[in-house]
Every structure is written in C-alpha cells, then in structure tokens.
Amino acid sequence: MPCLLVKSFEFLTDERTSEASSDSSSKTGCLPGDSMCTMEKDGTVVKCSSSKDLQPHPKDERRFLDCTGSKIQIYTCPPNLTFHPDNKKCKWQFIL
C-alpha cells in the first residue's frame, strides 16, 4: 500500500473511500450530494461533523476522517498506532 506523508503527522496508509451513492439517502444515511458523508463496505455510515478538521473514525481507533477538503477522505494509521483526536496525530497505542 502506498504511504502518504502529511506535514504534522507520521506516515499514514492511504485508504480513501469512494463517495457515497446519491440514489438513496435512506439506505446510506447520507443526503444526496453530501460529499462529507459516505457509507463504507461494511455498512458503516461515516460523516464529518460541522468542523473542518481531522476527526476520529466512529468505529475504528486506527482510522480517521480528513474533513478539510471538499470531499471526505478516510485514512488508516500504520500498525500499532492509533489516531488521537486531541493532537490530530497517529501515536503508539501503548507506552512500555
């Protein structure tokens, strides 16, 4: 998998999701044309809140949402790292 280097973050695995289907908002939980909302393969509806920043994924602590652009992007932290919303970085899950 390709890696992405972001200014204030560690190396991140690029795992972008496809845009939500706009044909049925009742199936996806997303409004038609809402580029800040998507449904993942497992059926999880992922939406950006009103703030335009990096946000934690609703189900997976290793993943986070990039809500800074015009379309939601979902990224995964490298193995053994989790996303910490307080400082918007991937950090070690535990400290020995």
NUKOLPA-264654 format. One record per atom (N, C-alpha, C, CB): residue number from 1; residue in one letter; atom name; x, y, z. Coordinates in Angstrom, 2 decimals. Glycine has a CB too. Layout:
NUKOLPA-264654
+------+-------+------+---------+---------+---------+
! loke ! marnu ! sepa !       X !       Y !       Z !
+------+-------+------+---------+---------+---------+
!  NUM !     A !   CA !       X !       Y !       Z !
...
+------+-------+------+---------+---------+---------+
***
This chain:
NUKOLPA-264654
+------+-------+------+---------+---------+---------+
! loke ! marnu ! sepa !       X !       Y !       Z !
+------+-------+------+---------+---------+---------+
!    1 !     M !    N !    0.83 !   -1.18 !    0.00 !
!    1 !     M !   CA !    0.00 !    0.00 !    0.00 !
!    1 !     M !    C !    0.87 !    1.25 !    0.00 !
!    1 !     M !   CB !   -0.94 !    0.00 !    1.21 !
!    2 !     P !    N !    0.50 !    2.25 !   -0.75 !
!    2 !     P !   CA !    1.30 !    3.48 !   -0.76 !
!    2 !     P !    C !    1.18 !    4.22 !    0.57 !
!    2 !     P !   CB !    0.86 !    4.39 !   -1.91 !
!    3 !     C !    N !    2.22 !    4.95 !    0.89 !
!    3 !     C !   CA !    2.21 !    5.76 !    2.11 !
!    3 !     C !    C !    2.08 !    7.22 !    1.74 !
!    3 !     C !   CB !    3.50 !    5.53 !    2.96 !
!    4 !     L !    N !    1.55 !    7.99 !    2.66 !
!    4 !     L !   CA !    1.34 !    9.41 !    2.46 !
!    4 !     L !    C !    2.00 !   10.13 !    3.61 !
!    4 !     L !   CB !   -0.18 !    9.76 !    2.36 !
!    5 !     L !    N !    2.82 !   11.11 !    3.31 !
!    5 !     L !   CA !    3.46 !   11.90 !    4.35 !
!    5 !     L !    C !    2.72 !   13.22 !    4.45 !
!    5 !     L !   CB !    4.97 !   12.11 !    4.06 !
!    6 !     V !    N !    2.17 !   13.50 !    5.61 !
!    6 !     V !   CA !    1.42 !   14.72 !    5.84 !
!    6 !     V !    C !    2.24 !   15.56 !    6.80 !
!    6 !     V !   CB !   -0.02 !   14.44 !    6.40 !
!    7 !     K !    N !    2.31 !   16.87 !    6.59 !
!    7 !     K !   CA !    3.16 !   17.77 !    7.36 !
!    7 !     K !    C !    3.27 !   17.42 !    8.84 !
!    7 !     K !   CB !    2.65 !   19.14 !    7.23 !
!    8 !     S !    N !    2.17 !   17.45 !    9.57 !
!    8 !     S !   CA !    2.26 !   17.31 !   11.02 !
!    8 !     S !    C !    1.91 !   15.91 !   11.50 !
!    8 !     S !   CB !    1.36 !   18.30 !   11.68 !
!    9 !     F !    N !    1.99 !   14.91 !   10.63 !
!    9 !     F !   CA !    1.62 !   13.56 !   11.01 !
!    9 !     F !    C !    2.74 !   12.58 !   10.68 !
!    9 !     F !   CB !    0.34 !   13.15 !   10.32 !
!   10 !     E !    N !    2.63 !   11.38 !   11.20 !
!   10 !     E !   CA !    3.53 !   10.31 !   10.85 !
!   10 !     E !    C !    3.14 !    9.80 !    9.46 !
!   10 !     E !   CB !    3.50 !    9.18 !   11.91 !
!   11 !     F !    N !    3.79 !    8.71 !    9.03 !
!   11 !     F !   CA !    3.41 !    8.10 !    7.77 !
!   11 !     F !    C !    2.03 !    7.48 !    7.93 !
!   11 !     F !   CB !    4.45 !    7.04 !    7.33 !
!   12 !     L !    N !    1.17 !    7.69 !    6.96 !
!   12 !     L !   CA !   -0.20 !    7.19 !    7.01 !
!   12 !     L !    C !   -0.48 !    6.35 !    5.78 !
!   12 !     L !   CB !   -1.20 !    8.35 !    7.11 !
!   13 !     T !    N !   -1.21 !    5.27 !    5.97 !
!   13 !     T !   CA !   -1.61 !    4.45 !    4.85 !
!   13 !     T !    C !   -2.79 !    5.11 !    4.15 !
!   13 !     T !   CB !   -1.97 !    3.01 !    5.30 !
!   14 !     D !    N !   -2.70 !    5.27 !    2.86 !
!   14 !     D !   CA !   -3.76 !    5.93 !    2.10 !
!   14 !     D !    C !   -4.86 !    4.93 !    1.81 !
!   14 !     D !   CB !   -3.20 !    6.54 !    0.78 !
!   15 !     E !    N !   -6.01 !    5.08 !    2.48 !
!   15 !     E !   CA !   -7.14 !    4.19 !    2.31 !
!   15 !     E !    C !   -8.37 !    5.02 !    2.04 !
!   15 !     E !   CB !   -7.35 !    3.29 !    3.55 !
!   16 !     R !    N !   -8.44 !    5.63 !    0.89 !
!   16 !     R !   CA !   -9.55 !    6.53 !    0.57 !
!   16 !     R !    C !  -10.79 !    5.73 !    0.24 !
!   16 !     R !   CB !   -9.19 !    7.45 !   -0.60 !
!   17 !     T !    N !  -11.92 !    6.24 !    0.67 !
!   17 !     T !   CA !  -13.18 !    5.56 !    0.40 !
!   17 !     T !    C !  -13.84 !    6.19 !   -0.81 !
!   17 !     T !   CB !  -14.12 !    5.62 !    1.61 !
!   18 !     S !    N !  -14.77 !    5.46 !   -1.38 !
!   18 !     S !   CA !  -15.50 !    6.01 !   -2.51 !
!   18 !     S !    C !  -16.60 !    6.92 !   -1.99 !
!   18 !     S !   CB !  -16.08 !    4.88 !   -3.39 !
!   19 !     E !    N !  -17.04 !    7.81 !   -2.85 !
!   19 !     E !   CA !  -18.10 !    8.75 !   -2.48 !
!   19 !     E !    C !  -19.41 !    7.99 !   -2.28 !
!   19 !     E !   CB !  -18.27 !    9.84 !   -3.57 !
!   20 !     A !    N !  -20.23 !    8.45 !   -1.38 !
!   20 !     A !   CA !  -21.50 !    7.79 !   -1.09 !
!   20 !     A !    C !  -22.42 !    7.83 !   -2.30 !
!   20 !     A !   CB !  -22.18 !    8.45 !    0.11 !
!   21 !     S !    N !  -23.20 !    6.80 !   -2.44 !
!   21 !     S !   CA !  -24.18 !    6.75 !   -3.52 !
!   21 !     S !    C !  -25.27 !    7.78 !   -3.23 !
!   21 !     S !   CB !  -24.78 !    5.32 !   -3.67 !
!   22 !     S !    N !  -25.64 !    8.54 !   -4.24 !
!   22 !     S !   CA !  -26.64 !    9.59 !   -4.02 !
!   22 !     S !    C !  -28.04 !    9.16 !   -4.43 !
!   22 !     S !   CB !  -26.25 !   10.84 !   -4.79 !
!   23 !     D !    N !  -28.22 !    7.87 !   -4.80 !
!   23 !     D !   CA !  -29.53 !    7.45 !   -5.26 !
!   23 !     D !    C !  -30.51 !    7.13 !   -4.15 !
!   23 !     D !   CB !  -29.39 !    6.27 !   -6.13 !
!   24 !     S !    N !  -30.02 !    6.87 !   -2.93 !
!   24 !     S !   CA !  -30.95 !    6.52 !   -1.85 !
!   24 !     S !    C !  -30.38 !    6.94 !   -0.51 !
!   24 !     S !   CB !  -31.25 !    5.02 !   -1.86 !
!   25 !     S !    N !  -30.80 !    8.09 !   -0.01 !
!   25 !     S !   CA !  -30.29 !    8.56 !    1.27 !
!   25 !     S !    C !  -30.79 !    7.70 !    2.41 !
!   25 !     S !   CB !  -30.68 !   10.00 !    1.50 !
!   26 !     S !    N !  -31.92 !    7.02 !    2.27 !
!   26 !     S !   CA !  -32.42 !    6.18 !    3.35 !
!   26 !     S !    C !  -31.55 !    4.95 !    3.55 !
!   26 !     S !   CB !  -33.86 !    5.77 !    3.08 !
!   27 !     K !    N !  -30.92 !    4.45 !    2.49 !
!   27 !     K !   CA !  -30.06 !    3.27 !    2.61 !
!   27 !     K !    C !  -28.71 !    3.64 !    3.19 !
!   27 !     K !   CB !  -29.87 !    2.61 !    1.25 !
!   28 !     T !    N !  -28.18 !    4.80 !    2.85 !
!   28 !     T !   CA !  -26.83 !    5.16 !    3.28 !
!   28 !     T !    C !  -26.81 !    6.04 !    4.52 !
!   28 !     T !   CB !  -26.12 !    5.85 !    2.17 !
!   29 !     G !    N !  -27.90 !    6.72 !    4.81 !
!   29 !     G !   CA !  -27.90 !    7.67 !    5.91 !
!   29 !     G !    C !  -27.30 !    8.99 !    5.52 !
!   29 !     G !   CB !  -27.15 !    7.10 !    7.09 !
!   30 !     C !    N !  -26.95 !    9.14 !    4.25 !
!   30 !     C !   CA !  -26.36 !   10.37 !    3.73 !
!   30 !     C !    C !  -27.36 !   11.05 !    2.80 !
!   30 !     C !   CB !  -25.03 !   10.07 !    2.99 !
!   31 !     L !    N !  -27.36 !   12.35 !    2.82 !
!   31 !     L !   CA !  -28.22 !   13.10 !    1.90 !
!   31 !     L !    C !  -27.61 !   13.08 !    0.50 !
!   31 !     L !   CB !  -28.41 !   14.56 !    2.39 !
!   32 !     P !    N !  -28.41 !   13.05 !   -0.53 !
!   32 !     P !   CA !  -27.88 !   13.09 !   -1.90 !
!   32 !     P !    C !  -26.99 !   14.32 !   -2.10 !
!   32 !     P !   CB !  -29.03 !   13.09 !   -2.92 !
!   33 !     G !    N !  -25.85 !   14.11 !   -2.70 !
!   33 !     G !   CA !  -24.93 !   15.21 !   -2.97 !
!   33 !     G !    C !  -24.06 !   15.62 !   -1.80 !
!   33 !     G !   CB !  -25.70 !   16.38 !   -3.42 !
!   34 !     D !    N !  -24.17 !   14.94 !   -0.65 !
!   34 !     D !   CA !  -23.36 !   15.29 !    0.54 !
!   34 !     D !    C !  -22.00 !   14.62 !    0.41 !
!   34 !     D !   CB !  -24.07 !   14.85 !    1.87 !
!   35 !     S !    N !  -21.01 !   15.38 !   -0.02 !
!   35 !     S !   CA !  -19.67 !   14.82 !   -0.22 !
!   35 !     S !    C !  -18.91 !   14.62 !    1.09 !
!   35 !     S !   CB !  -18.87 !   15.73 !   -1.13 !
!   36 !     M !    N !  -19.48 !   15.06 !    2.21 !
!   36 !     M !   CA !  -18.85 !   14.88 !    3.51 !
!   36 !     M !    C !  -19.49 !   13.72 !    4.28 !
!   36 !     M !   CB !  -18.93 !   16.17 !    4.34 !
!   37 !     C !    N !  -20.08 !   12.80 !    3.54 !
!   37 !     C !   CA !  -20.75 !   11.64 !    4.12 !
!   37 !     C !    C !  -20.55 !   10.47 !    3.16 !
!   37 !     C !   CB !  -22.27 !   11.92 !    4.39 !
!   38 !     T !    N !  -20.25 !    9.30 !    3.69 !
!   38 !     T !   CA !  -20.08 !    8.12 !    2.85 !
!   38 !     T !    C !  -20.47 !    6.87 !    3.63 !
!   38 !     T !   CB !  -18.62 !    8.01 !    2.35 !
!   39 !     M !    N !  -20.76 !    5.80 !    2.92 !
!   39 !     M !   CA !  -21.03 !    4.53 !    3.56 !
!   39 !     M !    C !  -19.92 !    3.56 !    3.16 !
!   39 !     M !   CB !  -22.44 !    3.97 !    3.17 !
!   40 !     E !    N !  -19.31 !    2.94 !    4.16 !
!   40 !     E !   CA !  -18.22 !    2.01 !    3.90 !
!   40 !     E !    C !  -18.76 !    0.64 !    3.50 !
!   40 !     E !   CB !  -17.33 !    1.89 !    5.13 !
!   41 !     K !    N !  -17.87 !   -0.23 !    3.05 !
!   41 !     K !   CA !  -18.25 !   -1.56 !    2.58 !
!   41 !     K !    C !  -19.00 !   -2.36 !    3.63 !
!   41 !     K !   CB !  -17.03 !   -2.31 !    2.15 !
!   42 !     D !    N !  -18.68 !   -2.17 !    4.91 !
!   42 !     D !   CA !  -19.34 !   -2.92 !    5.99 !
!   42 !     D !    C !  -20.67 !   -2.30 !    6.41 !
!   42 !     D !   CB !  -18.42 !   -3.02 !    7.20 !
!   43 !     G !    N !  -21.07 !   -1.21 !    5.75 !
!   43 !     G !   CA !  -22.34 !   -0.56 !    6.06 !
!   43 !     G !    C !  -22.24 !    0.59 !    7.05 !
!   43 !     G !   CB !  -23.27 !   -1.56 !    6.59 !
!   44 !     T !    N !  -21.05 !    0.86 !    7.57 !
!   44 !     T !   CA !  -20.85 !    1.97 !    8.50 !
!   44 !     T !    C !  -21.02 !    3.30 !    7.77 !
!   44 !     T !   CB !  -19.47 !    1.89 !    9.16 !
!   45 !     V !    N !  -21.90 !    4.15 !    8.30 !
!   45 !     V !   CA !  -22.08 !    5.49 !    7.75 !
!   45 !     V !    C !  -21.06 !    6.40 !    8.44 !
!   45 !     V !   CB !  -23.56 !    6.03 !    7.94 !
!   46 !     V !    N !  -20.27 !    7.07 !    7.64 !
!   46 !     V !   CA !  -19.22 !    7.95 !    8.15 !
!   46 !     V !    C !  -19.51 !    9.36 !    7.68 !
!   46 !     V !   CB !  -17.80 !    7.49 !    7.70 !
!   47 !     K !    N !  -19.65 !   10.29 !    8.63 !
!   47 !     K !   CA !  -19.96 !   11.69 !    8.31 !
!   47 !     K !    C !  -18.98 !   12.61 !    9.02 !
!   47 !     K !   CB !  -21.42 !   12.05 !    8.70 !
!   48 !     C !    N !  -18.65 !   13.70 !    8.36 !
!   48 !     C !   CA !  -17.86 !   14.75 !    9.01 !
!   48 !     C !    C !  -18.82 !   15.61 !    9.83 !
!   48 !     C !   CB !  -17.08 !   15.61 !    7.97 !
!   49 !     S !    N !  -18.35 !   16.02 !   11.00 !
!   49 !     S !   CA !  -19.14 !   16.98 !   11.77 !
!   49 !     S !    C !  -19.00 !   18.34 !   11.10 !
!   49 !     S !   CB !  -18.69 !   17.03 !   13.27 !
!   50 !     S !    N !  -19.56 !   19.35 !   11.68 !
!   50 !     S !   CA !  -19.53 !   20.68 !   11.07 !
!   50 !     S !    C !  -18.13 !   21.28 !   11.02 !
!   50 !     S !   CB !  -20.44 !   21.60 !   11.82 !
!   51 !     S !    N !  -17.22 !   20.81 !   11.89 !
!   51 !     S !   CA !  -15.87 !   21.38 !   11.88 !
!   51 !     S !    C !  -15.06 !   20.81 !   10.73 !
!   51 !     S !   CB !  -15.17 !   21.12 !   13.21 !
!   52 !     K !    N !  -14.22 !   21.65 !   10.16 !
!   52 !     K !   CA !  -13.39 !   21.26 !    9.02 !
!   52 !     K !    C !  -11.99 !   20.91 !    9.52 !
!   52 !     K !   CB !  -13.34 !   22.39 !    7.96 !
!   53 !     D !    N !  -11.83 !   19.69 !   10.03 !
!   53 !     D !   CA !  -10.52 !   19.26 !   10.50 !
!   53 !     D !    C !  -10.44 !   17.74 !   10.44 !
!   53 !     D !   CB !  -10.26 !   19.77 !   11.95 !
!   54 !     L !    N !   -9.43 !   17.17 !   11.10 !
!   54 !     L !   CA !   -9.28 !   15.73 !   11.20 !
!   54 !     L !    C !  -10.11 !   15.24 !   12.37 !
!   54 !     L !   CB !   -7.79 !   15.32 !   11.36 !
!   55 !     Q !    N !  -10.86 !   14.16 !   12.14 !
!   55 !     Q !   CA !  -11.78 !   13.64 !   13.16 !
!   55 !     Q !    C !  -11.62 !   12.14 !   13.29 !
!   55 !     Q !   CB !  -13.24 !   14.00 !   12.82 !
!   56 !     P !    N !  -11.87 !   11.58 !   14.47 !
!   56 !     P !   CA !  -11.74 !   10.13 !   14.63 !
!   56 !     P !    C !  -12.83 !    9.39 !   13.86 !
!   56 !     P !   CB !  -11.81 !    9.76 !   16.11 !
!   57 !     H !    N !  -12.50 !    8.20 !   13.43 !
!   57 !     H !   CA !  -13.48 !    7.32 !   12.76 !
!   57 !     H !    C !  -14.46 !    6.83 !   13.83 !
!   57 !     H !   CB !  -12.76 !    6.11 !   12.03 !
!   58 !     P !    N !  -15.74 !    6.68 !   13.50 !
!   58 !     P !   CA !  -16.73 !    6.30 !   14.52 !
!   58 !     P !    C !  -16.56 !    4.88 !   15.07 !
!   58 !     P !   CB !  -18.09 !    6.43 !   13.94 !
!   59 !     K !    N !  -15.89 !    3.97 !   14.34 !
!   59 !     K !   CA !  -15.79 !    2.59 !   14.79 !
!   59 !     K !    C !  -14.36 !    2.08 !   14.98 !
!   59 !     K !   CB !  -16.48 !    1.71 !   13.83 !
!   60 !     D !    N !  -13.39 !    2.68 !   14.33 !
!   60 !     D !   CA !  -12.03 !    2.14 !   14.31 !
!   60 !     D !    C !  -11.04 !    3.20 !   14.79 !
!   60 !     D !   CB !  -11.65 !    1.66 !   12.89 !
!   61 !     E !    N !  -10.40 !    2.94 !   15.93 !
!   61 !     E !   CA !   -9.48 !    3.93 !   16.51 !
!   61 !     E !    C !   -8.20 !    4.09 !   15.71 !
!   61 !     E !   CB !   -9.14 !    3.55 !   17.93 !
!   62 !     R !    N !   -7.92 !    3.20 !   14.78 !
!   62 !     R !   CA !   -6.74 !    3.36 !   13.91 !
!   62 !     R !    C !   -7.03 !    4.25 !   12.72 !
!   62 !     R !   CB !   -6.26 !    2.00 !   13.43 !
!   63 !     R !    N !   -8.29 !    4.55 !   12.46 !
!   63 !     R !   CA !   -8.66 !    5.32 !   11.28 !
!   63 !     R !    C !   -9.16 !    6.71 !   11.68 !
!   63 !     R !   CB !   -9.74 !    4.58 !   10.47 !
!   64 !     F !    N !   -9.06 !    7.64 !   10.71 !
!   64 !     F !   CA !   -9.56 !    8.99 !   10.96 !
!   64 !     F !    C !  -10.07 !    9.60 !    9.68 !
!   64 !     F !   CB !   -8.47 !    9.87 !   11.58 !
!   65 !     L !    N !  -10.91 !   10.61 !    9.83 !
!   65 !     L !   CA !  -11.53 !   11.30 !    8.70 !
!   65 !     L !    C !  -10.81 !   12.61 !    8.45 !
!   65 !     L !   CB !  -13.03 !   11.55 !    8.97 !
!   66 !     D !    N !  -10.53 !   12.88 !    7.20 !
!   66 !     D !   CA !   -9.98 !   14.18 !    6.81 !
!   66 !     D !    C !  -11.14 !   14.97 !    6.21 !
!   66 !     D !   CB !   -8.77 !   14.04 !    5.79 !
!   67 !     C !    N !  -11.61 !   15.96 !    6.95 !
!   67 !     C !   CA !  -12.77 !   16.76 !    6.54 !
!   67 !     C !    C !  -12.35 !   18.15 !    6.10 !
!   67 !     C !   CB !  -13.78 !   16.85 !    7.69 !
!   68 !     T !    N !  -11.09 !   18.31 !    5.71 !
!   68 !     T !   CA !  -10.58 !   19.64 !    5.38 !
!   68 !     T !    C !  -10.84 !   20.03 !    3.93 !
!   68 !     T !   CB !   -9.11 !   19.69 !    5.65 !
!   69 !     G !    N !  -11.09 !   19.08 !    3.06 !
!   69 !     G !   CA !  -11.30 !   19.38 !    1.64 !
!   69 !     G !    C !  -12.77 !   19.44 !    1.28 !
!   69 !     G !   CB !  -10.61 !   18.35 !    0.79 !
!   70 !     S !    N !  -13.04 !   19.25 !    0.01 !
!   70 !     S !   CA !  -14.43 !   19.29 !   -0.46 !
!   70 !     S !    C !  -15.09 !   17.93 !   -0.43 !
!   70 !     S !   CB !  -14.48 !   19.85 !   -1.87 !
!   71 !     K !    N !  -14.32 !   16.87 !   -0.12 !
!   71 !     K !   CA !  -14.84 !   15.51 !   -0.07 !
!   71 !     K !    C !  -14.18 !   14.77 !    1.09 !
!   71 !     K !   CB !  -14.60 !   14.76 !   -1.42 !
!   72 !     I !    N !  -14.95 !   13.98 !    1.82 !
!   72 !     I !   CA !  -14.42 !   13.22 !    2.95 !
!   72 !     I !    C !  -13.36 !   12.22 !    2.46 !
!   72 !     I !   CB !  -15.55 !   12.48 !    3.69 !
!   73 !     Q !    N !  -12.27 !   12.13 !    3.19 !
!   73 !     Q !   CA !  -11.22 !   11.14 !    2.94 !
!   73 !     Q !    C !  -11.01 !   10.37 !    4.23 !
!   73 !     Q !   CB !   -9.87 !   11.83 !    2.44 !
!   74 !     I !    N !  -10.77 !    9.08 !    4.12 !
!   74 !     I !   CA !  -10.56 !    8.25 !    5.31 !
!   74 !     I !    C !   -9.17 !    7.64 !    5.22 !
!   74 !     I !   CB !  -11.66 !    7.13 !    5.45 !
!   75 !     Y !    N !   -8.38 !    7.78 !    6.30 !
!   75 !     Y !   CA !   -7.02 !    7.27 !    6.35 !
!   75 !     Y !    C !   -6.87 !    6.31 !    7.52 !
!   75 !     Y !   CB !   -6.01 !    8.43 !    6.47 !
!   76 !     T !    N !   -5.87 !    5.45 !    7.42 !
!   76 !     T !   CA !   -5.56 !    4.48 !    8.47 !
!   76 !     T !    C !   -4.16 !    4.72 !    8.97 !
!   76 !     T !   CB !   -5.72 !    3.03 !    7.95 !
!   77 !     C !    N !   -3.99 !    4.76 !   10.29 !
!   77 !     C !   CA !   -2.67 !    4.87 !   10.88 !
!   77 !     C !    C !   -1.89 !    3.58 !   10.63 !
!   77 !     C !   CB !   -2.76 !    5.18 !   12.40 !
!   78 !     P !    N !   -0.56 !    3.64 !   10.63 !
!   78 !     P !   CA !    0.25 !    2.43 !   10.48 !
!   78 !     P !    C !   -0.01 !    1.45 !   11.62 !
!   78 !     P !   CB !    1.74 !    2.79 !   10.42 !
!   79 !     P !    N !    0.41 !    0.19 !   11.46 !
!   79 !     P !   CA !    0.21 !   -0.82 !   12.51 !
!   79 !     P !    C !    0.75 !   -0.35 !   13.86 !
!   79 !     P !   CB !    0.89 !   -2.13 !   12.12 !
!   80 !     N !    N !    0.06 !   -0.72 !   14.92 !
!   80 !     N !   CA !    0.40 !   -0.39 !   16.33 !
!   80 !     N !    C !    0.22 !    1.07 !   16.68 !
!   80 !     N !   CB !    1.82 !   -0.79 !   16.61 !
!   81 !     L !    N !   -0.34 !    1.87 !   15.80 !
!   81 !     L !   CA !   -0.61 !    3.27 !   16.10 !
!   81 !     L !    C !   -2.11 !    3.52 !   16.04 !
!   81 !     L !   CB !    0.14 !    4.21 !   15.10 !
!   82 !     T !    N !   -2.59 !    4.45 !   16.86 !
!   82 !     T !   CA !   -3.99 !    4.84 !   16.84 !
!   82 !     T !    C !   -4.09 !    6.35 !   16.66 !
!   82 !     T !   CB !   -4.72 !    4.39 !   18.15 !
!   83 !     F !    N !   -5.22 !    6.81 !   16.17 !
!   83 !     F !   CA !   -5.42 !    8.24 !   15.96 !
!   83 !     F !    C !   -5.85 !    8.88 !   17.27 !
!   83 !     F !   CB !   -6.48 !    8.50 !   14.86 !
!   84 !     H !    N !   -5.18 !    9.96 !   17.64 !
!   84 !     H !   CA !   -5.51 !   10.72 !   18.85 !
!   84 !     H !    C !   -6.09 !   12.07 !   18.43 !
!   84 !     H !   CB !   -4.24 !   10.90 !   19.76 !
!   85 !     P !    N !   -7.40 !   12.26 !   18.64 !
!   85 !     P !   CA !   -8.04 !   13.49 !   18.17 !
!   85 !     P !    C !   -7.58 !   14.75 !   18.90 !
!   85 !     P !   CB !   -9.52 !   13.36 !   18.32 !
!   86 !     D !    N !   -7.03 !   14.61 !   20.10 !
!   86 !     D !   CA !   -6.58 !   15.79 !   20.85 !
!   86 !     D !    C !   -5.45 !   16.53 !   20.15 !
!   86 !     D !   CB !   -6.14 !   15.39 !   22.24 !
!   87 !     N !    N !   -4.52 !   15.79 !   19.54 !
!   87 !     N !   CA !   -3.43 !   16.46 !   18.83 !
!   87 !     N !    C !   -3.38 !   16.11 !   17.35 !
!   87 !     N !   CB !   -2.11 !   16.09 !   19.48 !
!   88 !     K !    N !   -4.41 !   15.38 !   16.87 !
!   88 !     K !   CA !   -4.57 !   15.08 !   15.45 !
!   88 !     K !    C !   -3.39 !   14.31 !   14.85 !
!   88 !     K !   CB !   -4.76 !   16.35 !   14.68 !
!   89 !     K !    N !   -2.87 !   13.32 !   15.61 !
!   89 !     K !   CA !   -1.74 !   12.53 !   15.17 !
!   89 !     K !    C !   -1.98 !   11.04 !   15.44 !
!   89 !     K !   CB !   -0.47 !   13.00 !   15.86 !
!   90 !     C !    N !   -1.27 !   10.22 !   14.67 !
!   90 !     C !   CA !   -1.22 !    8.80 !   14.95 !
!   90 !     C !    C !   -0.13 !    8.58 !   15.98 !
!   90 !     C !   CB !   -0.97 !    7.95 !   13.65 !
!   91 !     K !    N !   -0.47 !    7.91 !   17.08 !
!   91 !     K !   CA !    0.51 !    7.67 !   18.15 !
!   91 !     K !    C !    0.49 !    6.20 !   18.52 !
!   91 !     K !   CB !    0.21 !    8.56 !   19.40 !
!   92 !     W !    N !    1.53 !    5.76 !   19.24 !
!   92 !     W !   CA !    1.59 !    4.40 !   19.72 !
!   92 !     W !    C !    0.36 !    4.12 !   20.60 !
!   92 !     W !   CB !    2.90 !    4.15 !   20.51 !
!   93 !     Q !    N !   -0.17 !    2.89 !   20.48 !
!   93 !     Q !   CA !   -1.33 !    2.50 !   21.25 !
!   93 !     Q !    C !   -1.03 !    2.44 !   22.74 !
!   93 !     Q !   CB !   -1.85 !    1.17 !   20.77 !
!   94 !     F !    N !    0.19 !    2.08 !   23.08 !
!   94 !     F !   CA !    0.57 !    1.93 !   24.49 !
!   94 !     F !    C !    2.02 !    2.33 !   24.66 !
!   94 !     F !   CB !    0.35 !    0.48 !   24.99 !
!   95 !     I !    N !    2.35 !    2.67 !   25.86 !
!   95 !     I !   CA !    3.73 !    3.03 !   26.18 !
!   95 !     I !    C !    4.25 !    2.04 !   27.20 !
!   95 !     I !   CB !    3.84 !    4.49 !   26.73 !
!   96 !     L !    N !    5.42 !    1.42 !   26.90 !
!   96 !     L !   CA !    6.00 !    0.45 !   27.83 !
!   96 !     L !    C !    6.84 !    1.13 !   28.88 !
!   96 !     L !   CB !    6.84 !   -0.57 !   27.08 !
+------+-------+------+---------+---------+---------+
***
